[in-house]
Amino acid sequence: MLRKQPSKDKTNKEIKKNLPVRLPIELHKKLKIYAAKQGKTMVEIVIEQIEKLPLK
């Protein structure tokens, strides 16, 4: 079976990995509304929060 290769963002040449996440409907809705109010995508919000983790 062939595995999908990590994709490259067209504007940012950084290699990206896909992370399928199953969220309860209410959490998805909450994230979507929050992102819209911030003028960001849900992915941007998730990345910002992961970057805040204290791990190095």
C-alpha positions in Angstrom: 0.0 0.0 0.0 1.4 3.4 -0.9 1.6 6.0 1.8 0.7 9.6 1.2 3.7 11.9 1.2 3.8 14.9 3.5 2.5 17.9 1.5 4.1 21.3 1.0 2.1 24.4 1.6 2.1 26.4 -1.7 2.9 29.7 0.1 5.2 28.3 2.7 7.7 25.7 1.5 7.6 24.0 4.9 6.7 20.3 4.7 3.3 19.6 6.4 1.9 16.4 7.9 -1.8 15.6 7.9 -3.5 15.1 11.3 -7.0 13.8 11.1 -8.8 14.6 14.3 -12.2 13.4 15.4 -13.9 16.0 17.5 -17.3 16.0 19.2 -19.7 18.1 17.2 -20.0 20.8 19.9 -16.2 21.2 20.2 -15.9 21.5 16.4 -18.6 24.1 16.4 -16.9 26.0 19.2 -13.5 25.9 17.5 -15.1 27.0 14.2 -16.9 30.0 15.8 -13.8 31.0 17.7 -11.6 30.9 14.6 -14.1 32.9 12.6 -14.3 35.6 15.3 -10.5 35.7 15.3 -10.3 36.0 11.5 -8.3 32.8 11.4 -8.7 29.2 10.2 -9.3 26.4 12.6 -5.9 25.0 11.6 -4.2 28.3 12.5 -5.8 28.2 16.0 -4.7 24.6 16.6 -1.2 25.3 15.5 -1.0 28.4 17.7 -2.1 26.4 20.7 0.3 23.5 20.0 3.2 26.1 19.7 2.3 27.3 23.2 3.0 23.9 24.7 5.9 24.0 27.1 7.7 21.1 25.4 10.8 21.8 23.4 
